[in-house]
């Protein structure tokens, strides 16, 4: 590296260095502690790539096979580690290919910084080669975005980008840097961002609201907690556990809240929502107090709002004021960081056990077990079920694996049945439902936590949306375990066609390639399982592998996921068959 | 809280940054809400911009919209007000043929009675300006349209609230 250190001004002790905008980008990433970034080079971002080449001992760039894969990998990295994921791409198609991942990170509150190259500032608006208005395009799906046309703006803008992405309710940020700003030299000096006057990262928690919430909790006879990803994002797991244990409250989770407390915790009563568990869905409409913690009452959670928990008082612990009363009216809103709020309320709540109320959950679980779970996990019919594959993974990973799922039937099965001992272990595309998320997200997760077992579970549809990332696995030697649950159908859509469209299977049948051969084409060890007899041993072989491993399991073609709340129905009208 | 739709005037104090207009209008667009009028200008605070947006919707929904606007990183604060809670004005300009001033004597009366103002007169045309409430501007338009209007344009609403908006205190608090 050939840079010259000069003193800025006599009165200042800060040293600045005259460097290019592109080198500044890399230096800013290093200042923010970034070790890995995911991307794809191209014309307008080449100066930054040239610096990444020079800094390759300090920062690791992972070449994805498509920019969408880069964003999902950055998301996987962020979700398992709690740190900001970084993706980088060139202008035009490179930038637009990031959009799906950005939209996914926005709706699932994932901290991510995306850096895009842009044509030179003198060409802006001239329909130049690979010019696209990525700031305009990404505006509705970013927490913040910004175009930089001067090198000297790069440090402050990137500092702000990382601060905004990570603080408060996290989200994706996009910084678009023109090529001339990358070449321009300036005096580099980095200061971390610690606040922005127009932005309140964490709203102040009103003491009165905590007291009012404690009063409702202490008076409740049939309280139910529904927690979401907020518990994980604010690292409130221990505080959360302390509160529900002290008050003895049955607690259910949204899809993104999964793994915040262990699956086996006695107060964990399962998942709410469309394919969630029977008891928490039905009893949502029987509880006298609904305590929402770090969740946003998504329509897949609430079903028909007109009949959702109307009998209950509602407490909403939430960091984002815009979520209060958005879908469900809160009797008490406790604004602020979940961890701080839960720690504040802990001494104010009374010890309780709610034994009779708990029994109701157990009784309904028994019904669900008989009608659904038993047949999913321990089937006696010939065809393999997705549930029994999950069951094997649970047994052989001892609940220590991070499960990265894609979108569809297998995702619902994975989230329903995966056993988690550790937090930040359920990585899935919840809000956006992005098919193709799983495989690249698993790569990011494995690279962030190489010591952890990371199992990617996809269906045959979503897997083929980002299948090219097998190349990234191969090149990076990322020891991801890739499971494809193959039913030769776009299973979830087929299920809906069966139930609501008189079995007219419009474009849901898949004629699939030889998945094993494809994996082997990338030099990844691969195996296909078609019978129950092989399953245990195949999963064992996969889990024992020190390298990446591909396992295709051919499952029953036309199985459905139950329970199910049909669209527009009430949570308590959940169907078991 | 009325469940009926009514006019609300939204005042948004923001940083003066490129792209923010897009970000704010996208909040309405995404929810299929038509903006009746939109005006951006400097505010009483240096370097702080002010948006004045008029929309027709229910109070329940405008509250949610305010939440979404305030959520934007560069928005300092947003308020909504009913018609009774603000003092507001719009402005319009008419361009008309100069000959009408002499041929149609009642035009001068219309201008006088409506408190409109002649901005300029030349050989070919003259320009009338009027500020006021929308209904007054519409009335003037109707009265003048019979004589033939060469050009007409009306501004978005600008408004101040009767109650204080505590922006300066908020910004000072950040300085500390």
Interface residues (C-beta under 8 A of the other chain):
Chain A: X135 X136 X139 X140 X143 X144 X145 X146 X147 X164 X195 X196 X197 X198 X199 X320 X321 X322 X323 X324 X325 X326
Chain B: X14 X15 X18 X19 X22 X23 X26 X30 X63 X64 X67 X68 X70 X71 X73 X74 X75 X76 X171 X174 X175
